[in-house]
């Protein structure tokens, strides 16, 4: 790094230090301007902000203020703001906008962003807006909407750069300079045969650094990575991550190149999929804090009911030993520790396993080794925790046998927690059930049932 670049970096760090464009004070100023109906002040406050920051403001406002802000700037809404909004806020904003304003914004978007926005409108509104689009945009949007929601077809940009292999580097560069319909941003050029099948790809930097007389096919990377239009977006994101791609071509059923997906769109997919897995592990389907109370409650209550059923199952196990508990109150005091530690250990293993499945680090080729590894970890941790809690129980209740029962039960439950934490997600994945969605409930049930049964069963045999 040169001294000049170091100075620039230092300046940038100083500039970014502590910057929070969407501060509580800014949101409060906008709320005041909305209450006063002061459109000029609203324009003044929003004008210097990035479109992503304007989207954040929409998300932080209450329902009434969001409607007011939409009515003030709807006709001047920047297309990028709509594409940055979270799902529930986007739905609210476009429902308040005039359909002609939505159509105007869509014509300025990349095709993948346009399809994303239209996907949150009902069919009647979709038809009205699509009818208002220019014919070329209309066809692209209609085709995009025909693909499954989480497929490569929903992510692709139809506007790409493709040239024949017989062109020289010089001709390609002239094409860049004269063609008006090039993408706003692109990193690579696709080389196609006469049937428009992709046969190679060339990075822009390689084109710029090559003599103009050389044929483009002579510097291309053959057999470029492409994906079918119906591929799941999570599979697409995996390819980008695995092979460090910046662009990937999308082909139709006949192998013709119909669009491209760029890394900026895939970053959103990676974040969305990771967030989805995290939320599902907690039994939550949505993460938007701006969604309605009814929607949030509906999304969460289903899994709470399932959890209630599994909790009742654990209670039934405890009921089998009610006489044992009545004879020795210490058992009731120590029971939550057994269940809690088992649950935590199971959650640790389950989290690692679910993430490894999602990133394809856990496969059929190494699953046996990972199961042995996790079981060994559970055994080691179980012994350590057993010694601690067994000794504390002995000192607490002055009963060595009780401490021993507690320690043995802890080892058993920790081992079962480790096994459940890896075997349940793997089994669900084999059955084509999302392991992030259902694993936590089953793992918790196993650790509670095994923990209570082992502890109370041992106590009934040894202590009474």
PAPA-192786 format. One record per residue (C-alpha): chain; x, y, z negated; residue number from 1. Coordinates in Angstrom, 3 decimals. Layout:
chain, px, py, pz, n
A, X, Y, Z, NUM;
...
//
This chain:
chain, px, py, pz, n
A, 0.000, 0.000, 0.000, 1;
A, 1.382, 3.422, 0.923, 2;
A, 1.514, 6.357, -1.453, 3;
A, -1.151, 8.101, 0.578, 4;
A, -3.503, 5.134, 0.347, 5;
A, -2.815, 4.862, -3.358, 6;
A, -3.783, 8.513, -3.781, 7;
A, -6.954, 7.953, -1.790, 8;
A, -7.780, 4.912, -3.899, 9;
A, -7.186, 6.887, -7.073, 10;
A, -9.407, 9.692, -5.807, 11;
A, -12.144, 7.218, -4.993, 12;
A, -11.879, 5.634, -8.425, 13;
A, -12.205, 9.080, -10.008, 14;
A, -15.167, 9.851, -7.804, 15;
A, -16.946, 6.603, -8.668, 16;
A, -16.130, 6.641, -12.371, 17;
A, -19.368, 6.805, -14.327, 18;
A, -21.503, 7.561, -11.265, 19;
A, -25.114, 6.467, -11.635, 20;
A, -27.132, 7.958, -8.745, 21;
A, -30.465, 6.759, -10.128, 22;
A, -30.126, 8.063, -13.663, 23;
A, -33.044, 8.288, -16.114, 24;
A, -32.765, 12.072, -15.848, 25;
A, -33.202, 11.950, -12.059, 26;
A, -36.241, 9.688, -12.348, 27;
A, -37.717, 12.050, -14.947, 28;
A, -37.165, 15.042, -12.641, 29;
A, -38.919, 13.237, -9.807, 30;
A, -41.830, 12.317, -12.076, 31;
A, -42.164, 15.971, -13.083, 32;
A, -42.091, 17.094, -9.449, 33;
A, -44.749, 14.504, -8.595, 34;
A, -46.945, 15.718, -11.459, 35;
A, -46.594, 19.301, -10.183, 36;
A, -47.145, 18.313, -6.559, 37;
A, -43.844, 19.945, -5.638, 38;
A, -42.877, 18.274, -2.348, 39;
A, -39.971, 20.659, -1.731, 40;
A, -38.384, 19.677, -5.047, 41;
A, -38.900, 15.984, -4.267, 42;
A, -37.224, 16.413, -0.876, 43;
A, -34.359, 18.289, -2.557, 44;
A, -33.830, 15.518, -5.117, 45;
A, -34.025, 12.640, -2.631, 46;
A, -32.086, 14.162, 0.262, 47;
A, -28.512, 13.360, -0.959, 48;
A, -29.361, 9.806, -2.035, 49;
A, -28.507, 6.593, -0.225, 50;
A, -31.522, 4.650, 1.023, 51;
A, -30.803, 1.913, -1.550, 52;
A, -30.983, 4.515, -4.336, 53;
A, -34.292, 5.865, -3.009, 54;
A, -35.572, 2.288, -3.070, 55;
A, -34.432, 1.998, -6.713, 56;
A, -36.445, 5.118, -7.559, 57;
A, -39.590, 3.589, -6.047, 58;
A, -39.000, 0.468, -8.149, 59;
A, -38.553, 2.443, -11.378, 60;
A, -41.673, 4.583, -11.001, 61;
A, -45.051, 3.572, -12.392, 62;
A, -47.887, 2.574, -10.063, 63;
A, -49.486, 6.038, -9.888, 64;
A, -46.196, 7.876, -9.349, 65;
A, -45.167, 5.331, -6.712, 66;
A, -48.399, 5.977, -4.807, 67;
A, -47.850, 9.736, -5.058, 68;
A, -44.271, 9.478, -3.827, 69;
A, -45.388, 7.315, -0.903, 70;
A, -48.049, 9.849, 0.045, 71;
A, -45.473, 12.665, -0.068, 72;
A, -42.759, 11.036, 2.054, 73;
A, -44.617, 8.235, 3.859, 74;
A, -44.534, 9.975, 7.232, 75;
A, -40.790, 10.617, 6.802, 76;
A, -39.925, 7.288, 5.211, 77;
A, -36.465, 6.128, 6.221, 78;
A, -36.585, 2.588, 7.668, 79;
A, -33.629, 1.566, 5.498, 80;
A, -35.614, 2.399, 2.342, 81;
A, -38.296, -0.126, 3.247, 82;
A, -35.727, -2.838, 3.919, 83;
A, -34.073, -2.190, 0.509, 84;
A, -37.267, -2.445, -1.588, 85;
A, -37.896, -5.528, -3.717, 86;
A, -40.768, -7.722, -2.602, 87;
A, -43.609, -6.549, -4.840, 88;
A, -42.686, -2.847, -4.483, 89;
A, -42.469, -3.202, -0.702, 90;
A, -45.946, -4.678, -0.669, 91;
A, -47.277, -1.740, -2.724, 92;
A, -45.536, 0.925, -0.636, 93;
A, -46.568, -0.312, 2.810, 94;
A, -50.147, -0.769, 1.600, 95;
A, -50.193, 2.990, 0.851, 96;
A, -48.524, 4.040, 4.120, 97;
A, -50.355, 4.817, 7.323, 98;
A, -49.972, 1.976, 9.814, 99;
A, -48.573, 4.339, 12.452, 100;
A, -45.863, 5.424, 10.007, 101;
A, -45.007, 1.793, 9.325, 102;
A, -44.862, 1.133, 13.076, 103;
A, -42.552, 4.135, 13.541, 104;
A, -40.203, 2.837, 10.867, 105;
A, -40.238, -0.689, 12.284, 106;
A, -39.192, 0.472, 15.756, 107;
A, -35.994, 1.866, 14.184, 108;
A, -35.140, -1.321, 12.285, 109;
A, -33.102, -4.343, 13.227, 110;
A, -35.453, -7.159, 14.240, 111;
A, -34.764, -9.189, 11.070, 112;
A, -35.636, -6.220, 8.825, 113;
A, -38.775, -5.525, 10.850, 114;
A, -39.936, -9.120, 10.452, 115;
A, -39.185, -8.954, 6.720, 116;
A, -41.360, -5.856, 6.256, 117;
A, -44.246, -7.158, 8.356, 118;
A, -44.188, -10.433, 6.459, 119;
A, -45.667, -8.633, 3.429, 120;
A, -48.718, -7.337, 5.281, 121;
A, -51.992, -9.141, 5.854, 122;
A, -52.768, -10.415, 9.349, 123;
A, -55.140, -7.586, 10.296, 124;
A, -52.570, -4.913, 9.402, 125;
A, -49.847, -6.906, 11.138, 126;
A, -51.826, -7.028, 14.359, 127;
A, -52.578, -3.296, 14.242, 128;
A, -48.948, -2.350, 13.675, 129;
A, -47.569, -4.831, 16.200, 130;
A, -49.993, -3.465, 18.814, 131;
A, -48.493, 0.008, 18.278, 132;
A, -44.927, -1.189, 18.952, 133;
A, -43.155, -0.906, 22.326, 134;
A, -43.459, -4.117, 24.316, 135;
A, -39.826, -5.191, 23.754, 136;
A, -40.027, -4.678, 19.997, 137;
A, -43.431, -6.328, 19.904, 138;
A, -42.198, -9.525, 21.527, 139;
A, -39.160, -9.726, 19.240, 140;
A, -41.249, -9.213, 16.104, 141;
A, -43.946, -11.677, 17.138, 142;
A, -41.347, -14.353, 17.809, 143;
A, -39.621, -13.643, 14.487, 144;
A, -42.887, -14.009, 12.591, 145;
A, -43.519, -17.356, 14.286, 146;
A, -40.543, -18.933, 12.494, 147;
A, -40.765, -20.396, 8.966, 148;
A, -40.345, -17.819, 6.206, 149;
A, -36.935, -18.964, 4.925, 150;
A, -35.440, -19.988, 8.259, 151;
A, -32.591, -18.629, 10.356, 152;
A, -35.191, -17.250, 12.760, 153;
A, -36.301, -14.732, 10.121, 154;
A, -32.716, -13.511, 9.656, 155;
A, -31.549, -13.228, 13.237, 156;
A, -30.914, -9.981, 15.083, 157;
A, -31.795, -10.300, 18.743, 158;
A, -29.503, -7.459, 19.716, 159;
A, -26.033, -8.978, 20.119, 160;
A, -23.032, -8.736, 22.429, 161;
A, -22.533, -11.623, 24.848, 162;
A, -20.397, -11.641, 27.999, 163;
A, -19.363, -14.219, 30.621, 164;
A, -16.017, -15.914, 30.207, 165;
A, -14.785, -14.736, 33.627, 166;
A, -14.740, -11.088, 32.536, 167;
A, -11.418, -9.480, 31.737, 168;
A, -10.703, -7.799, 28.428, 169;
A, -10.737, -4.459, 30.231, 170;
A, -14.198, -5.059, 31.639, 171;
A, -15.482, -6.045, 28.196, 172;
A, -14.125, -2.804, 26.712, 173;
A, -15.759, -0.774, 29.502, 174;
A, -18.996, -2.602, 28.767, 175;
A, -18.746, -1.476, 25.139, 176;
A, -18.362, 2.124, 26.291, 177;
A, -21.182, 2.227, 28.823, 178;
A, -23.870, -0.126, 27.490, 179;
A, -26.485, 1.818, 25.524, 180;
A, -28.259, -1.112, 23.866, 181;
A, -25.418, -2.546, 21.833, 182;
A, -26.044, -3.373, 18.152, 183;
A, -25.366, -0.603, 15.655, 184;
A, -22.724, -2.800, 14.060, 185;
A, -21.063, -5.965, 15.351, 186;
A, -17.818, -7.755, 14.592, 187;
A, -17.507, -10.425, 17.247, 188;
A, -18.415, -10.998, 20.886, 189;
A, -20.059, -14.203, 22.068, 190;
A, -18.836, -15.808, 25.276, 191;
A, -21.626, -17.576, 27.193, 192;
A, -21.938, -19.812, 30.244, 193;
A, -24.366, -19.080, 33.136, 194;
A, -27.186, -20.782, 31.164, 195;
A, -26.481, -18.476, 28.196, 196;
A, -25.154, -21.298, 26.041, 197;
A, -22.423, -20.076, 23.651, 198;
A, -19.010, -21.493, 24.574, 199;
A, -16.767, -19.245, 22.506, 200;
A, -16.412, -16.213, 20.283, 201;
A, -13.832, -13.417, 20.067, 202;
A, -13.239, -11.000, 17.192, 203;
A, -13.210, -7.307, 18.080, 204;
A, -9.706, -6.774, 16.733, 205;
A, -8.396, -9.488, 19.063, 206;
A, -10.026, -7.823, 22.055, 207;
A, -8.542, -4.426, 21.202, 208;
A, -5.016, -5.868, 20.819, 209;
A, -5.042, -7.879, 24.066, 210;
A, -3.941, -6.692, 27.524, 211;
A, -6.830, -5.563, 29.703, 212;
A, -6.004, -7.926, 32.578, 213;
A, -6.409, -11.130, 30.546, 214;
A, -9.631, -13.121, 30.927, 215;
A, -11.806, -13.054, 27.841, 216;
A, -12.159, -16.848, 27.929, 217;
A, -8.388, -17.174, 27.507, 218;
A, -8.465, -15.561, 24.077, 219;
A, -11.769, -16.916, 22.799, 220;
A, -12.192, -19.360, 19.934, 221;
A, -13.903, -22.343, 21.503, 222;
A, -16.913, -24.203, 20.070, 223;
A, -18.208, -21.353, 17.897, 224;
A, -20.271, -22.147, 14.836, 225;
A, -23.943, -21.749, 15.698, 226;
A, -27.143, -22.712, 13.904, 227;
A, -30.568, -23.800, 15.162, 228;
A, -33.292, -21.221, 14.772, 229;
A, -35.261, -23.399, 12.333, 230;
A, -32.362, -24.041, 9.914, 231;
A, -33.096, -23.109, 6.286, 232;
A, -31.547, -19.817, 5.209, 233;
A, -29.783, -21.506, 2.296, 234;
A, -27.988, -23.784, 4.760, 235;
A, -26.987, -20.730, 6.786, 236;
A, -25.622, -19.011, 3.675, 237;
A, -23.598, -22.123, 2.844, 238;
A, -21.912, -22.032, 6.279, 239;
A, -20.947, -18.383, 5.819, 240;
A, -19.515, -19.088, 2.392, 241;
A, -17.778, -22.322, 3.348, 242;
A, -16.081, -21.030, 6.504, 243;
A, -15.647, -17.315, 5.657, 244;
A, -17.769, -16.189, 8.612, 245;
A, -18.788, -12.643, 9.459, 246;
A, -21.174, -13.564, 12.281, 247;
A, -22.967, -16.704, 13.337, 248;
A, -24.917, -17.355, 16.514, 249;
A, -28.495, -18.636, 16.515, 250;
A, -29.672, -20.955, 19.289, 251;
A, -33.102, -22.190, 20.360, 252;
A, -34.103, -25.806, 20.920, 253;
A, -32.406, -25.818, 24.330, 254;
A, -29.129, -24.496, 22.920, 255;
A, -29.486, -20.996, 24.403, 256;
A, -28.085, -18.113, 22.367, 257;
A, -31.035, -15.999, 21.198, 258;
A, -29.555, -13.906, 18.383, 259;
A, -27.009, -13.580, 15.625, 260;
A, -26.901, -13.391, 11.844, 261;
A, -24.356, -11.106, 10.180, 262;
A, -22.747, -11.359, 6.783, 263;
A, -24.635, -8.367, 5.334, 264;
A, -27.918, -10.240, 5.734, 265;
A, -26.446, -13.413, 4.260, 266;
A, -25.255, -11.577, 1.142, 267;
A, -28.912, -10.831, 0.408, 268;
A, -29.795, -14.495, 0.949, 269;
A, -27.034, -15.699, -1.387, 270;
A, -28.210, -13.297, -4.089, 271;
A, -31.836, -14.291, -3.538, 272;
A, -31.138, -18.030, -3.685, 273;
A, -28.919, -17.747, -6.775, 274;
A, -31.520, -15.587, -8.500, 275;
A, -34.266, -18.014, -7.518, 276;
A, -32.367, -20.971, -9.003, 277;
A, -31.707, -19.055, -12.203, 278;
A, -35.350, -18.050, -12.602, 279;
A, -36.657, -21.506, -11.809, 280;
A, -34.473, -23.010, -14.518, 281;
A, -36.430, -20.824, -16.945, 282;
A, -39.783, -21.694, -15.346, 283;
A, -40.156, -18.234, -13.803, 284;
A, -41.035, -17.799, -10.146, 285;
A, -40.678, -14.043, -9.756, 286;
A, -38.134, -11.563, -11.069, 287;
A, -39.694, -8.290, -9.972, 288;
A, -40.360, -6.206, -13.067, 289;
A, -42.667, -4.071, -10.964, 290;
A, -45.183, -6.872, -10.277, 291;
A, -48.583, -6.729, -11.954, 292;
A, -49.222, -8.177, -15.404, 293;
A, -51.695, -10.667, -13.931, 294;
A, -49.245, -11.913, -11.291, 295;
A, -46.399, -12.215, -13.797, 296;
A, -48.619, -14.077, -16.250, 297;
A, -49.926, -16.436, -13.569, 298;
A, -46.404, -17.260, -12.391, 299;
A, -45.175, -18.107, -15.882, 300;
A, -48.116, -19.741, -17.646, 301;
A, -48.081, -22.918, -15.522, 302;
A, -44.662, -23.959, -16.777, 303;
A, -45.501, -22.883, -20.304, 304;
A, -48.421, -25.336, -20.212, 305;
A, -46.074, -28.091, -18.998, 306;
A, -43.657, -27.190, -21.798, 307;
A, -46.527, -27.416, -24.261, 308;
A, -47.233, -30.971, -23.111, 309;
A, -43.603, -31.989, -23.594, 310;
A, -43.530, -30.318, -27.028, 311;
A, -46.570, -32.365, -28.027, 312;
A, -44.699, -35.506, -26.960, 313;
A, -41.814, -34.565, -29.267, 314;
A, -44.305, -33.899, -32.072, 315;
A, -45.791, -37.369, -31.564, 316;
A, -42.336, -38.863, -32.144, 317;
A, -42.059, -36.906, -35.403, 318;
A, -45.528, -38.127, -36.401, 319;
A, -44.271, -41.726, -36.225, 320;
A, -42.000, -40.926, -39.164, 321;
A, -44.322, -38.733, -41.241, 322;
A, -44.016, -41.040, -44.248, 323;
A, -40.236, -40.942, -44.011, 324;
A, -40.224, -37.128, -43.920, 325;
A, -42.584, -36.949, -46.929, 326;
A, -40.187, -39.043, -48.989, 327;
A, -37.161, -36.898, -48.131, 328;
A, -37.726, -33.175, -47.535, 329;
A, -34.113, -32.715, -46.382, 330;
A, -35.010, -34.473, -43.127, 331;
A, -37.497, -31.730, -42.239, 332;
A, -34.850, -29.109, -42.911, 333;
A, -32.236, -30.774, -40.699, 334;
A, -34.464, -31.872, -37.800, 335;
A, -34.388, -28.538, -35.936, 336;
A, -30.582, -28.639, -35.904, 337;
A, -30.553, -31.981, -34.100, 338;
A, -33.033, -30.816, -31.457, 339;
A, -31.413, -27.412, -31.011, 340;
A, -27.880, -28.718, -30.530, 341;
A, -29.034, -31.413, -28.121, 342;
A, -31.050, -28.887, -26.140, 343;
A, -28.137, -26.480, -25.878, 344;
A, -25.719, -29.218, -24.812, 345;
A, -28.177, -30.492, -22.216, 346;
A, -28.724, -26.991, -20.857, 347;
A, -24.986, -26.454, -20.470, 348;
A, -24.556, -29.638, -18.437, 349;
A, -27.753, -29.035, -16.467, 350;
A, -26.700, -25.506, -15.499, 351;
A, -23.328, -26.695, -14.231, 352;
A, -24.973, -29.569, -12.338, 353;
A, -27.708, -27.510, -10.682, 354;
A, -25.195, -24.939, -9.532, 355;
A, -22.836, -27.647, -8.245, 356;
A, -25.695, -29.177, -6.254, 357;
A, -26.597, -25.786, -4.796, 358;
A, -22.999, -25.110, -3.729, 359;
A, -22.522, -28.713, -2.569, 360;
A, -19.643, -29.289, -4.932, 361;
A, -21.572, -32.269, -6.327, 362;
A, -22.211, -34.925, -3.680, 363;
A, -22.772, -38.673, -3.464, 364;
A, -19.020, -39.149, -3.024, 365;
A, -18.079, -37.671, -6.408, 366;
A, -21.274, -38.036, -8.462, 367;
A, -20.037, -41.137, -10.332, 368;
A, -16.818, -39.400, -11.374, 369;
A, -18.723, -36.295, -12.506, 370;
A, -21.171, -38.396, -14.560, 371;
A, -18.261, -40.065, -16.372, 372;
A, -16.616, -36.685, -16.885, 373;
A, -19.742, -35.060, -18.338, 374;
A, -20.428, -38.070, -20.564, 375;
A, -16.880, -37.878, -21.926, 376;
A, -17.276, -34.152, -22.586, 377;
A, -20.571, -34.839, -24.372, 378;
A, -18.920, -37.535, -26.510, 379;
A, -16.016, -35.277, -27.511, 380;
A, -18.321, -32.355, -28.304, 381;
A, -20.706, -34.668, -30.126, 382;
A, -17.959, -35.968, -32.407, 383;
A, -16.740, -32.443, -33.188, 384;
A, -20.248, -31.164, -33.987, 385;
A, -21.073, -34.367, -35.898, 386;
A, -18.083, -33.929, -38.192, 387;
A, -19.075, -30.327, -38.864, 388;
A, -22.789, -30.845, -39.459, 389;
A, -22.304, -34.186, -41.195, 390;
A, -19.889, -32.616, -43.659, 391;
A, -22.147, -29.607, -44.239, 392;
A, -25.160, -31.852, -44.800, 393;
A, -23.195, -33.887, -47.330, 394;
A, -22.157, -30.768, -49.230, 395;
A, -25.583, -29.141, -48.934, 396;
A, -27.657, -32.065, -50.245, 397;
A, -24.896, -33.937, -52.132, 398;
A, -25.698, -37.073, -50.149, 399;
A, -22.926, -38.805, -48.165, 400;
A, -25.351, -41.196, -46.447, 401;
A, -27.499, -38.292, -45.257, 402;
A, -24.393, -36.622, -43.835, 403;
A, -23.467, -39.846, -42.048, 404;
A, -26.970, -40.232, -40.573, 405;
A, -26.887, -36.640, -39.410, 406;
A, -23.487, -37.115, -37.780, 407;
A, -24.396, -40.325, -35.964, 408;
A, -27.704, -38.884, -34.761, 409;
A, -25.865, -35.827, -33.463, 410;
A, -23.400, -37.939, -31.471, 411;
A, -26.231, -39.976, -29.955, 412;
A, -28.227, -36.906, -29.014, 413;
A, -25.255, -35.025, -27.574, 414;
A, -24.334, -37.995, -25.368, 415;
A, -27.934, -38.347, -24.179, 416;
A, -28.095, -34.606, -23.586, 417;
A, -25.006, -34.772, -21.382, 418;
A, -26.395, -37.715, -19.415, 419;
A, -29.808, -36.095, -19.024, 420;
A, -28.214, -32.812, -18.001, 421;
A, -26.572, -34.427, -14.984, 422;
A, -28.755, -37.443, -14.157, 423;
A, -32.075, -35.564, -14.092, 424;
A, -30.993, -32.845, -11.609, 425;
A, -29.282, -35.455, -9.417, 426;
A, -32.369, -37.695, -9.435, 427;
A, -34.693, -34.789, -8.632, 428;
A, -32.426, -33.738, -5.771, 429;
A, -32.497, -37.290, -4.380, 430;
A, -36.322, -37.128, -4.440, 431;
A, -36.239, -33.790, -2.550, 432;
A, -37.529, -31.941, -5.616, 433;
A, -35.783, -28.665, -6.414, 434;
A, -33.623, -29.520, -9.460, 435;
A, -33.618, -25.886, -10.573, 436;
A, -37.401, -25.919, -10.855, 437;
A, -38.056, -28.973, -12.996, 438;
A, -34.794, -30.011, -14.651, 439;
A, -35.019, -27.832, -17.757, 440;
A, -38.364, -29.262, -18.852, 441;
A, -37.274, -32.881, -18.519, 442;
A, -33.874, -32.278, -20.117, 443;
A, -35.463, -30.518, -23.095, 444;
A, -37.979, -33.335, -23.497, 445;
A, -35.246, -35.997, -23.467, 446;
A, -33.075, -34.185, -26.013, 447;
A, -36.007, -33.501, -28.351, 448;
A, -37.443, -37.015, -28.187, 449;
A, -34.071, -38.809, -28.429, 450;
A, -32.824, -36.444, -31.117, 451;
A, -35.844, -36.797, -33.376, 452;
A, -36.105, -40.556, -32.816, 453;
A, -32.414, -41.174, -33.504, 454;
A, -32.284, -38.974, -36.614, 455;
A, -35.558, -40.057, -38.204, 456;
A, -35.133, -43.693, -37.171, 457;
A, -31.664, -43.894, -38.691, 458;
A, -32.912, -42.126, -41.807, 459;
A, -35.768, -44.608, -42.202, 460;
A, -33.357, -47.559, -41.953, 461;
A, -30.406, -46.221, -43.936, 462;
A, -31.809, -43.818, -46.523, 463;
A, -35.168, -45.288, -47.543, 464;
//
